Amino acid sequence: MTPDIPRKEVFRYLGYCGVEPSAEVSMMVETCVAQLQEVAEPRTIHRYFPLECTDEEELHFAGIVVKSRDLAKNLQNCHEVCMMAATIGAEVDRLIRQAEVRRMSEAVIYQAAGAALVEEVCDRLNAEIVSAAQARGLACRPRFSPGYGDFSLECQRDFIRILNTPKNLGVCLLDSLLMTPSKSVTAVIGLYRGAALESQVDHPCERCGCPDCQFRA
């Protein structure tokens, strides 16, 4: 079942931060959101792996070696990671391409709604992973995706291969290291023993943990 698309997030992606959209824009958003939600096909996958940190920037998990100071900081004190991927399907891309030919304003809204929906799908999977971790007496760090900070986009190749996303989700990787369908996300979540810190739960950037996020509060 496709989750409801948070309208607040759609308007945020459209740039309406502290600005009230007009009635015409709001109506167009509602129409586009309904159409996108009708064709979207959310799918997710996740797998757990032991984690070893050899120094302040080298990490070993799932048979790969990742060098990233930012990711190592995010995974500090973790002993396990969950690799995850999510998508809302190829039909969303088709809807966007059609709108780009017909009416660009609709294409922009579809892009925003698609981004909001895939993040909502990720949030729901993230919540499931946190709940499962808590049942094991563990807590989770905020999810962190290739491309954030110095976590190289090259690592997308490993996520695609390890999670076998072409078979499991229909998600493939282009030579540009971008995924197709475009509204797809990969991320890693660190697990550690102990209660989650309040600052991690309430931090406005819990969604991504990116040090340079344009939406940082």
C-alpha positions as CSV (number, residue, x, y, z in Angstrom):
1,M,0.0,0.0,0.0
2,T,1.3,3.4,-1.0
3,P,1.8,5.7,2.0
4,D,0.1,9.1,2.0
5,I,2.4,11.8,0.6
6,P,3.1,14.5,3.3
7,R,2.0,17.7,1.7
8,K,4.3,19.8,3.9
9,E,7.2,18.0,2.5
10,V,6.0,18.5,-1.1
11,F,5.8,22.2,-0.5
12,R,9.2,22.2,1.2
13,Y,10.7,20.6,-1.9
14,L,8.9,23.2,-4.1
15,G,10.6,26.0,-2.1
16,Y,7.6,27.1,0.0
17,C,9.5,27.6,3.2
18,G,7.6,30.1,5.3
19,V,5.5,31.1,2.3
20,E,1.9,30.2,1.8
21,P,1.2,28.8,-1.7
22,S,-1.7,30.2,-3.6
23,A,-5.0,28.4,-3.9
24,E,-4.2,27.6,-7.6
25,V,-0.8,26.0,-6.6
26,S,-2.4,24.1,-3.8
27,M,-5.1,22.7,-6.1
28,M,-2.5,21.7,-8.7
29,V,-0.4,20.0,-6.0
30,E,-3.4,18.0,-4.8
31,T,-4.2,16.8,-8.4
32,C,-0.5,15.8,-9.1
33,V,-0.1,14.1,-5.7
34,A,-3.2,12.0,-6.3
35,Q,-2.0,11.0,-9.8
36,L,1.5,10.1,-8.6
37,Q,0.2,8.2,-5.7
38,E,-2.0,6.1,-8.0
39,V,0.9,4.9,-10.2
40,A,3.6,4.6,-7.5
41,E,4.8,1.1,-6.5
42,P,6.9,1.4,-3.2
43,R,9.3,-1.4,-2.6
44,T,12.1,-1.8,-0.1
45,I,14.8,-4.3,1.0
46,H,17.3,-4.3,3.9
47,R,20.0,-6.6,5.2
48,Y,22.2,-6.7,8.3
49,F,25.9,-7.1,8.5
50,P,28.6,-6.9,11.2
51,L,30.7,-3.7,11.2
52,E,34.3,-3.2,11.9
53,C,35.9,0.2,12.1
54,T,39.7,0.0,11.7
55,D,40.4,3.7,12.1
56,E,38.7,7.1,12.0
57,E,37.8,6.7,8.3
58,E,37.9,3.0,7.3
59,L,35.0,0.8,7.7
60,H,34.5,-2.9,6.9
61,F,31.0,-4.5,6.3
62,A,29.2,-6.8,3.9
63,G,32.6,-7.8,2.4
64,I,33.5,-4.2,1.3
65,V,35.8,-1.5,2.6
66,V,34.5,2.0,2.7
67,K,36.7,5.0,3.4
68,S,34.7,7.9,4.7
69,R,35.4,10.1,7.7
70,D,31.8,11.4,7.7
71,L,30.3,7.9,7.7
72,A,32.7,6.7,10.3
73,K,31.6,9.5,12.5
74,N,28.0,8.6,11.9
75,L,28.7,5.0,12.8
76,Q,30.8,5.7,15.8
77,N,30.4,3.0,18.5
78,C,28.3,0.8,16.2
79,H,29.0,-2.9,15.8
80,E,26.4,-3.7,13.1
81,V,24.9,-2.0,10.0
82,C,21.7,-2.3,8.1
83,M,22.0,-1.7,4.4
84,M,18.7,-0.6,2.8
85,A,17.2,0.4,-0.5
86,A,13.8,1.8,-1.4
87,T,12.0,2.9,-4.6
88,I,8.6,4.1,-5.7
89,G,8.8,2.5,-9.1
90,A,9.4,3.3,-12.8
91,E,5.9,4.6,-13.5
92,V,6.6,7.7,-11.5
93,D,9.5,8.5,-13.9
94,R,7.2,8.0,-16.8
95,L,4.7,10.4,-15.3
96,I,7.4,13.0,-14.9
97,R,8.7,12.6,-18.5
98,Q,5.2,13.0,-19.9
99,A,4.6,16.2,-17.8
100,E,7.9,17.6,-19.0
101,V,6.5,17.5,-22.6
102,R,3.0,18.6,-21.7
103,R,3.3,21.1,-18.8
104,M,6.6,21.8,-16.9
105,S,4.9,23.1,-13.8
106,E,3.3,19.7,-13.3
107,A,6.6,18.0,-13.8
108,V,8.2,20.1,-11.1
109,I,5.3,19.1,-8.7
110,Y,5.7,15.4,-9.6
111,Q,9.4,15.7,-8.9
112,A,8.7,17.2,-5.5
113,A,5.9,14.7,-4.7
114,G,8.1,11.8,-5.8
115,A,10.9,13.0,-3.5
116,A,8.5,13.4,-0.6
117,L,7.0,9.9,-1.2
118,V,10.3,8.0,-1.4
119,E,11.5,9.7,1.8
120,E,8.2,8.7,3.5
121,V,8.8,5.1,2.3
122,C,12.4,5.3,3.7
123,D,11.1,6.8,7.0
124,R,8.7,3.9,7.4
125,L,11.3,1.3,6.7
126,N,13.7,3.2,9.0
127,A,11.0,3.0,11.8
128,E,10.7,-0.7,11.3
129,I,14.5,-1.2,11.6
130,V,14.6,0.9,14.7
131,S,11.7,-1.1,16.3
132,A,13.4,-4.4,15.4
133,A,16.7,-3.0,16.9
134,Q,15.0,-2.0,20.1
135,A,13.6,-5.5,20.5
136,R,17.2,-6.7,20.5
137,G,18.3,-4.1,23.0
138,L,19.9,-2.0,20.3
139,A,19.6,1.6,19.1
140,C,20.1,3.1,15.7
141,R,22.1,6.0,14.2
142,P,20.4,8.2,11.6
143,R,20.5,6.7,8.1
144,F,23.3,7.9,5.8
145,S,23.4,7.6,2.0
146,P,26.2,7.5,-0.6
147,G,26.8,11.0,-1.7
148,Y,26.4,12.5,1.8
149,G,29.6,14.3,2.9
150,D,32.6,12.3,1.8
151,F,30.7,9.0,1.5
152,S,31.4,8.3,-2.2
153,L,28.7,7.8,-4.7
154,E,30.9,5.0,-6.1
155,C,29.6,2.9,-3.2
156,Q,26.2,2.8,-4.9
157,R,27.7,0.0,-7.0
158,D,28.1,-2.1,-3.8
159,F,24.6,-1.4,-2.6
160,I,23.1,-2.4,-5.9
161,R,25.2,-5.6,-6.0
162,I,24.8,-6.6,-2.3
163,L,21.1,-6.0,-2.1
164,N,20.6,-7.3,-5.7
165,T,18.2,-4.4,-6.3
166,P,17.8,-5.1,-10.1
167,K,16.1,-8.4,-9.1
168,N,14.5,-7.4,-5.8
169,L,13.4,-3.8,-6.5
170,G,13.8,-3.3,-10.3
171,V,16.5,-0.6,-9.4
172,C,19.6,-0.4,-11.6
173,L,22.6,1.9,-11.7
174,L,23.5,4.2,-14.6
175,D,27.1,4.9,-15.6
176,S,26.6,8.3,-14.0
177,L,26.1,6.5,-10.6
178,L,22.5,7.7,-10.5
179,M,19.8,5.1,-10.0
180,T,16.8,4.3,-12.2
181,P,14.0,4.6,-11.3
182,S,15.2,8.0,-10.3
183,K,13.1,8.1,-7.1
184,S,15.1,5.5,-5.4
185,V,17.3,5.7,-2.3
186,T,20.1,3.6,-0.7
187,A,21.4,4.1,2.8
188,V,23.2,2.5,5.7
189,I,22.0,2.6,9.3
190,G,24.3,1.9,12.2
191,L,23.2,-0.2,15.2
192,Y,24.8,0.0,18.7
193,R,24.2,-1.3,22.2
194,G,22.4,1.2,24.5
195,A,19.5,3.6,24.4
196,A,19.2,6.2,21.6
197,L,20.4,9.6,22.5
198,E,17.7,12.2,22.8
199,S,19.6,14.5,20.4
200,Q,19.5,11.8,17.7
201,V,15.8,11.3,18.0
202,D,14.8,15.0,18.0
203,H,17.5,16.4,15.7
204,P,15.9,18.2,12.8
205,C,18.3,16.5,10.4
206,E,17.7,13.0,11.6
207,R,16.3,12.3,8.1
208,C,19.7,12.2,6.5
209,G,22.5,13.3,8.8
210,C,24.2,15.0,5.9
211,P,26.7,17.6,7.1
212,D,25.9,20.0,4.2
213,C,22.1,19.4,3.8
214,Q,20.4,22.4,2.2
215,F,17.4,21.8,4.4
216,R,19.3,21.9,7.7
217,A,17.3,23.9,10.2
